[in-house]
Amino acid sequence: MKYPAIQNFIHGEFVQSSATRSLDVISPVDGTHLSKVPMSTATDLNRAVTAAKVAFSDWSRTPIKERVQVFFKYKALLEKNIKELAELIQEENGKTYGEAVAEIEKSIELSEFATSLPQLVTGEVLEVSKGVECRIEHVPVGIVASIVPFNFPNMVPNWTIPNAIALGNCMIMKPSEKVPLSVGRLASLLKEAGLPDGVFNVVHGDVEIVEAICDHPSIEAVSFVGSTKVAKIVYQRSTHQYKRCLALGGAKNHLLVLPDAIPGMTAQNVAASMSGCAGQRCMAASAMVAVGSVDHIIDKICDEARKIVPGKNLGAVINRQSKERIEKYITEAEKDGAKILIDGRNVVVAGKEGGTYVGPTVIDFVKPEMSVAREEIFGPVISIMRTHTVDEALAIENANPYGNAASVFTQSGGIARYIIDHASAGMVGVNVGVPVPREPFSFGGWNESKFGVGDITGKSSVEFWTKLKKSTTKWNPEAGINWMS
């Protein structure tokens, strides 16, 4: 085991879990046994909630301009430790080093945004009558929980940590049991940045802890990122307990490619979108709709895909089960009559035989009813469907139950605007393969890609992590009493 057994982080200290079960943490890069992660119990969660309650009393009353000072320091620590953090992501997730660095750079941007919150939550005040003022203030929700996935061990935790905590909440985070190391390191950096003990706590585990979080009477809000199947369960269970919940699910993102698209730029964007992070991201392009005659662009996409080499500029998928599931989709599409242009099955990387790799895969002549066209694959695979018109392409995009992202590649501003207006997706790109908004614009999809109101990052997140307090004051008895007072 390369690292010591994982511990929970409660009230500023790493502590043993009460768990009787644990799981091995295996690196998808080469099969190295990294650590063991405890499957914590409700007892551990109660301990974390108690620590958060104690901390909340002082933290929530600390002025926001003082609270954000922690995140100025935290941002600097992310920058200082970027190499170590990136290497940790590589080991436990399987990303390439460059992808891991990019993930931390986004975490830095998220932390930077949090430092601007004092300027965004100044509240409002208005003299509504002579000597009578109405005021609105943002106040923290209380004890909140964040349940995060395996595919971005550093960035997705930072979707919630900086904003929720800077706004005065105390947090309990449940990392993915597949990638528990990065969040532990973030906890250390937050403590080093001066975050008071108990404001941020980490409880490791599986479904037992997720259910306990949803049910805990002292947890006021829950955020979740993961599959749609689990997002629905978390949303229903949390809201049934009268909590606010924002649960982000899966996706099936469509790229619409038109004949007037710039071939080289389009091919590079499509290939990068389908294979970046080994396709294990909810913004990956997994379906392409070829509108009209675009064979010349498809040829270039295949040329770009051939440049993507597992173990070099393409990382591993998270585990062997994922590799087998992805390859099963490819095989099923082939049996159903699709044409495999680039085949990423049965990849073994020399010197990393214990790793779990799938090569870039391009599948043409896919029918919309095929499973490879409908379901989230979460691998470096793109399915190409063909249509004659933009409206036919939009019909395919809009028929899918998800709604994270859609992109169009064209040089026509009119067509681009038409697709922006008609695509059923929360994030739309024009000549951009991964249309993730930059801060302060928020991240969030539609339909079965998101359950709850608001978005998880940017300005929109303020409404989720705070509640409004309204006050009316009068200090002029000489004004008498009227309908307003």
VOROKE-997107 format. One record per residue (C-alpha): z, y, x; residue in three letters. Coordinates in steps of 0.001 Angstrom, whole numbers, plus 500000, padded with zeros to 6 digits. Layout:
BEGIN
ZYXALA ...
***
This chain:
BEGIN
500000500000500000MET 498869503257501607LYS 501272505557499705TYR 504847505022498466PRO 505318503954494878ALA 504687506813492439ILE 507696508594490962GLN 508129510931488024ASN 508773514622488692PHE 511650515989486619ILE 513678519166487082HIS 512055519900490428GLY 512618516465491970GLU 510737513205492325PHE 512839510583490536VAL 512640506878489826GLN 511358505837486441SER 513322503514484203SER 510131501445483820ALA 510122497682484180THR 506302497624484378ARG 503923499156486902SER 500186499163487626LEU 498375499029490938ASP 496434502140491920VAL 493189500951493502ILE 490683503188495256SER 487204502839493750PRO 485747503878497111VAL 486482500596498860ASP 489110498696496884GLY 492078499862498978THR 495481499406497341HIS 496803502983497241LEU 500090502758495348SER 501919501570492250LYS 502447503749489181VAL 505352503170486761PRO 504796502696483064MET 507611505024482055SER 509617504755478863THR 510809507110476157ALA 514040507415478141THR 512103509041480976ASP 510355511368478551LEU 513684512394477013ASN 514960513238480480ARG 511919515431481116ALA 512253517160477748VAL 515916517903478435THR 514997519461481790ALA 512276521531480125ALA 514667522742477422LYS 517173523944480011VAL 514443525757481947ALA 512827527276478859PHE 515769529522478076SER 515292531603481238ASP 511566531088481836TRP 510513532234478374SER 512536535423478792ARG 511136536198482226THR 508594539047481931PRO 505037537765482154ILE 504256540021485108LYS 506985538147487003GLU 505891534720485749ARG 502331535141487034VAL 503571535853490559GLN 504006532071490848VAL 500292531619490251PHE 499256534141492881PHE 501170531940495346LYS 499937528707493769TYR 496313529862494077LYS 496883530589497767ALA 498412527126498257LEU 495419525447496598LEU 493166527337499012GLU 495333526472502009LYS 495507522754501160ASN 491976522284499832ILE 490963519663502426LYS 494017517480501805GLU 493682517806498024LEU 489983516966498145ALA 490570513871500250GLU 493228512714497771LEU 490754513113494898ILE 488183511136496895GLN 490593508269497450GLU 491887507841493922GLU 488832508901491897ASN 485863507982494110GLY 484116511374494107LYS 482179512632497094THR 484027515108499285TYR 481804517972498133GLY 482481517188494466GLU 486216517038495147ALA 486127520431496872VAL 484197521901493930ALA 486850520557491561GLU 489606522352493464ILE 487541525526493622GLU 487476525475489824LYS 491273524969489830SER 491531528068492023ILE 489446530034489522GLU 491626528801486655LEU 494758529929488500SER 493158533286489235GLU 492479533755485527PHE 496130533049484728ALA 497191535930486963THR 495203538271484680SER 497114537255481545LEU 499482540259481592PRO 496438542421480887GLN 495292540165478019LEU 498547539704476094VAL 499822543281475992THR 500232543019472232GLY 499575545788469736GLU 501587548662468321VAL 500666551175465628LEU 502520553930463812GLU 501745552815460277VAL 503717555599458574SER 505692558596459773LYS 508301557147462126GLY 507459553532461225VAL 505915551235463827GLU 504431547750463520CYS 504206545643466670ARG 502658542275467548ILE 503788540299470611GLU 502675536958472064HIS 505643534650472600VAL 505621531127474078PRO 505418528091471832VAL 508196526188473625GLY 508093522735475209ILE 504476521593475467VAL 502752518455476737ALA 499425517895478446SER 497778514454478592ILE 494982514395481171VAL 492187511925482117PRO 491046510217485305PHE 487724511958485891ASN 489076515276487221PHE 492505514568488769PRO 492966518181489898ASN 490825520425487681MET 491682519175484188VAL 495448519430484814PRO 494739523014485843ASN 492949523634482551TRP 496446523743481064THR 499072524265483799ILE 498418527920484753PRO 497847529396481294ASN 500498527440479411ALA 503190528101482005ILE 502258531720482738ALA 502520532382478998LEU 506141531230479103GLY 506046527572478039ASN 507628524635479851CYS 505377521622480311MET 505461517846480520ILE 502281516344481954MET 501145512746481548LYS 498487511965484186PRO 496011509128483914SER 497546505956485300GLU 494264505456487210LYS 494692508658489281VAL 498405509547489474PRO 498524510930493022LEU 496910514352492582SER 499224515593489838VAL 502243514690491949GLY 500859516849494747ARG 500268519708492294LEU 503914519453491241ALA 504956519900494887SER 502716522940495278LEU 504073524545492111LEU 507611524117493412LYS 506561525579496760GLU 505018528519494894ALA 508431529289493389GLY 508189527759489930LEU 511750527197488662PRO 512937523612488304ASP 512237522065484907GLY 509339524339483968VAL 506817521676485020PHE 507575517960484749ASN 505470514832485245VAL 506005511534483425VAL 503687508664484321HIS 502764505855481978GLY 500328504465479462ASP 500062504356475678VAL 503853504117475223GLU 504377507567476743ILE 501423509071474879VAL 502896507877471581GLU 506352509132472561ALA 504900512567473359ILE 503150512722469980CYS 506365511759468198ASP 508974513722470164HIS 510636516293467879PRO 511222518797470687SER 507614518951471897ILE 505868521750469998GLU 502274521431471217ALA 500085518701472727VAL 496802519005474579SER 494694515948475323PHE 491469515266477215VAL 489849511836477079GLY 487723509642474852SER 486975510584471253THR 488601507391470002LYS 491935508282471598VAL 491553512031470921ALA 491447511289467187LYS 494586509155467408ILE 496496511767469425VAL 495410514574467099TYR 496332512672463949GLN 499651511439465304ARG 500698514821466732SER 499752516872463693THR 501419514288461449HIS 504608515301463294GLN 503771518972462526TYR 502829519858466105LYS 499877521963467092ARG 497328519833468928CYS 494082520406470775LEU 492372517119471649ALA 489084517040473560LEU 487001513887473244GLY 483773512431474572GLY 480199513659474555ALA 476536512726474501LYS 474850515781475969ASN 471117516295475480HIS 468689518066477774LEU 465526519228476011LEU 462639519496478496VAL 459486521380477480LEU 456071521294479182PRO 456410524885480447ASP 459651524122482343ALA 459540524773486101ILE 459124521203487414PRO 461115521386490654GLY 464060523326489279MET 464191521165486149THR 464069517900488090ALA 466860518990490435GLN 469051520130487539ASN 468492517009485454VAL 469176514660488381ALA 472324516555489391ALA 473586516720485818SER 473195512999485179MET 474634511845488516SER 477245514442489498GLY 480741512936489667CYS 478939509593489138ALA 478226510723485579GLY 481953510580484793GLN 482275513968483148ARG 482097515089479563CYS 479435517656480484MET 477076515178482158ALA 473535514915480849ALA 473140511379479560SER 470186511915477213ALA 466941513792477830MET 464469514636475104VAL 460954515066476491ALA 459038517417474205VAL 455290516906474508GLY 453562516173477803SER 456196516271480543VAL 455303513181482595ASP 454838515376485654HIS 458474516483485346ILE 459739512954484737ILE 458003511880487953ASP 459855514606489831LYS 463164513592488226ILE 462614510086489577CYS 461834511542493011ASP 465116513456492923GLU 467028510380491718ALA 465749508386494702ARG 467441510932496987LYS 470819510118495434ILE 472387507339497489VAL 475604505533496492PRO 478293505912499134GLY 476602508998500606LYS 475893511679498029ASN 476898509604495000LEU 480490508570494463GLY 481946505470492899ALA 482761504872489253VAL 486461504522488562ILE 486841500720488485ASN 485065497389488141ARG 485373497348484367GLN 483500500657484190SER 480791499388486544LYS 480268496292484414GLU 480202498295481174ARG 477633500794482521ILE 475363498059483844GLU 475591496254480513LYS 474179499358478780TYR 471235499398481195ILE 470506495704480666THR 470724496049476896GLU 468273498994476915ALA 465821496953478967GLU 466064494043476534LYS 465464496452473634ASP 462165497575475127GLY 463051500640477191ALA 461491501037480636LYS 463751501240483680ILE 462168503782486043LEU 465060503879488517ILE 467515500970488458ASP 471093501470489686GLY 472455498025488897ARG 474010495611491399ASN 474696498245494050VAL 476828497263497033VAL 477619499855499709VAL 477745498482503243ALA 481241498764504686GLY 482656499481501229LYS 482037496158499573GLU 485245496484497583GLY 484047499745496023GLY 482640500117492524THR 479271501855492645TYR 476418502283490186VAL 473194503823491451GLY 471318506607489650PRO 469427505162486704THR 466515506671484776VAL 465469504903481565ILE 462286505966479741ASP 460899505258476257PHE 464370504998474773VAL 464604504975470976LYS 467290507138469301PRO 468821504080467633GLU 469491502268470947MET 473123502166472089SER 472155503740475419VAL 470919506766473435ALA 473888507002471062ARG 477027506095472986GLU 478852507787475831GLU 478095505744478958ILE 480127507724481517PHE 477952506723484433GLY 474960508063486432PRO 472466507071483746VAL 469977509181481795ILE 468007507973478782SER 464680509646478043ILE 463477509939474456MET 460075511403473590ARG 459106513768470795THR 456145515979469897HIS 457992519094468693THR 461113521127469357VAL 462356520483465818ASP 462057516714466344GLU 464063517099469562ALA 466721519168467805LEU 466945516559465065ALA 467847513960467703ILE 470392516285469323GLU 471983517258466033ASN 472169513679464772ALA 474570512638467516ASN 478218512831466425PRO 479397514690469506TYR 478989518377470260GLY 480040519307473762ASN 476828520552475356ALA 473077520854475055ALA 470529522416477406SER 466892523416477239VAL 464446523756480116PHE 461689526213479287THR 460247529569480322GLN 460002530738476707SER 462799533082475707GLY 461952532628472029GLY 462254528844472177ILE 465443529103474213ALA 466999531394471612ARG 465861529080468811TYR 467593526121470463ILE 470745528119471173ILE 470890528996467479ASP 470154525500466164HIS 471782523060468611ALA 475005521580467233SER 477006522028470429ALA 479795524320471543GLY 478242524996474957MET 474502525536475407VAL 472532526006478618GLY 469114527479479342VAL 467655526032482556ASN 471209524935483412VAL 472010521236483508GLY 475799521570483208VAL 476527524624481027PRO 480238524953481776VAL 481401528534481106PRO 483155530396483913ARG 486469532119483296GLU 487318534085481183PRO 484888532300478847PHE 486470529243477314SER 485671525536477507PHE 485340523542474307GLY 482860521596472229GLY 482232520977468559TRP 482122518039466146ASN 483676514841467542GLU 484033516360470995SER 487004518462469919LYS 489809518204467383PHE 491913521279466725GLY 491378525027466698VAL 490540527146469747GLY 489559526134473252ASP 491548524784476164ILE 490720527419478802THR 489891531111479011GLY 490892533804476537LYS 490771531390473613SER 493619529325475080SER 496082532195474574VAL 496124531490470843GLU 497029527853471441PHE 499801528430473971TRP 501497531325472152THR 502615532338468704LYS 502733535864467311LEU 505932537759466597LYS 505518540757464300LYS 508144543486464114SER 508432546617461983THR 510850549384463016THR 511985552656461416LYS 514224555276463003TRP 513785558269460680ASN 516126558170457680PRO 514955561637456667GLU 511564560163455700ALA 513161558426452752GLY 511984555211451189ILE 508428554507450128ASN 506330551428449430TRP 506022550771453199MET 509732550814453995SER 
***
